[in-house]
Amino acid sequence: MTEYVSDNTVVVSVGGITALFQAGVPRPLRPALVGAALAAGVREVGAAPIELPTPTNDGVTVDDVVVAIRELMAEGNAKLFAANGEPKLNALKAKIGKPVTDALRDEAWALVKAEG
């Protein structure tokens, strides 16, 4: 059976079938998951790493995200935040009107937390 590997920890799921890839750990994969796994950056062992498109900020600045986070905090709705406390990307997208990347959210969240 062909083994697959990912450079990052990633979960692939299709129709209730799920596979967890720990970064750098090869594992076999059910045929039903191969397409979704390849789309997530998983590759066959020995194959060159897959270059996934880099998410863009689409004109959204860190300041925009900081303002959106403050507004979400003022609303006081715990469902807008993940279990670890950080704001959910969908909630930020709804506030700003444009997608927000993980990296931009993380940078803005660090600034908000530093403010106390």
C-alpha positions in Angstrom: 0.0 0.0 0.0 1.3 3.5 -0.9 2.2 5.7 2.1 1.6 9.4 2.3 3.2 12.2 4.4 2.6 15.8 5.2 5.0 18.6 6.2 2.3 19.9 8.6 -0.1 18.2 11.0 -3.3 18.0 9.1 -6.7 16.2 9.3 -8.3 15.0 6.1 -12.0 14.1 6.1 -14.4 12.9 3.4 -17.8 11.5 4.0 -17.1 10.7 7.6 -13.8 9.0 6.9 -11.0 10.8 8.6 -7.2 10.5 8.6 -4.8 12.4 10.8 -1.3 13.2 9.5 1.3 14.1 12.0 4.0 16.3 10.4 6.7 14.1 8.8 5.1 10.8 9.8 4.3 8.5 6.8 1.1 6.6 6.9 -1.2 4.6 4.5 -4.3 6.2 3.3 -7.7 4.9 2.1 -8.3 5.5 -1.6 -11.4 7.6 -0.8 -9.2 10.2 1.0 -6.4 10.5 -1.5 -7.9 13.4 -3.5 -8.7 15.5 -0.4 -5.3 14.7 1.1 -3.4 15.8 -2.0 -5.5 19.0 -2.0 -4.4 19.6 1.6 -0.7 19.3 0.8 -0.2 15.6 1.6 2.1 13.8 -0.8 3.3 10.3 -1.6 6.4 9.4 0.5 9.4 10.3 -1.6 7.6 12.9 -3.8 8.5 16.5 -3.8 6.6 18.8 -1.4 3.4 20.3 -2.8 3.4 24.1 -3.1 0.0 25.3 -1.9 -1.1 28.8 -2.7 -0.3 31.3 0.0 -3.4 32.9 1.5 -3.5 36.6 0.9 -4.8 39.3 3.3 -7.1 40.7 0.5 -6.4 44.3 1.7 -7.2 43.5 5.3 -4.7 45.1 7.8 -3.7 44.0 11.3 -5.5 47.2 12.6 -8.7 46.1 10.8 -8.5 42.8 12.6 -7.7 44.3 16.0 -10.8 46.5 15.7 -12.9 43.5 14.7 -11.6 41.5 17.6 -12.5 44.3 20.1 -16.0 44.5 18.6 -16.4 40.8 19.0 -15.2 41.0 22.6 -17.7 43.8 23.3 -20.6 41.6 22.0 -19.7 39.0 24.6 -20.9 36.0 22.5 -18.6 33.1 23.5 -19.6 31.2 20.3 -17.5 33.8 18.3 -14.4 32.5 20.0 -12.6 29.1 19.9 -12.0 27.0 23.0 -8.5 28.4 23.3 -10.0 31.9 23.4 -8.9 33.2 20.0 -11.6 34.7 17.7 -13.0 32.4 15.0 -12.0 33.3 11.5 -15.6 33.2 10.3 -16.6 35.7 13.0 -13.8 38.0 11.9 -14.8 37.6 8.2 -18.4 38.6 9.1 -17.2 41.7 10.9 -14.7 42.9 8.3 -16.5 41.7 5.2 -13.4 40.0 3.8 -11.5 36.7 4.6 -8.9 36.9 7.4 -5.9 34.6 7.3 -4.7 32.6 10.4 -1.5 34.5 10.4 -3.2 37.9 10.4 -5.7 36.8 13.1 -2.8 35.5 15.2 -0.8 38.7 14.9 -3.9 40.9 15.8 -4.9 38.6 18.6 -1.4 38.8 20.1 -1.7 42.6 20.1 -5.1 42.6 21.8 -3.9 40.1 24.5 -0.8 42.3 25.1 -3.1 45.3 25.8 -4.6 43.3 28.7 
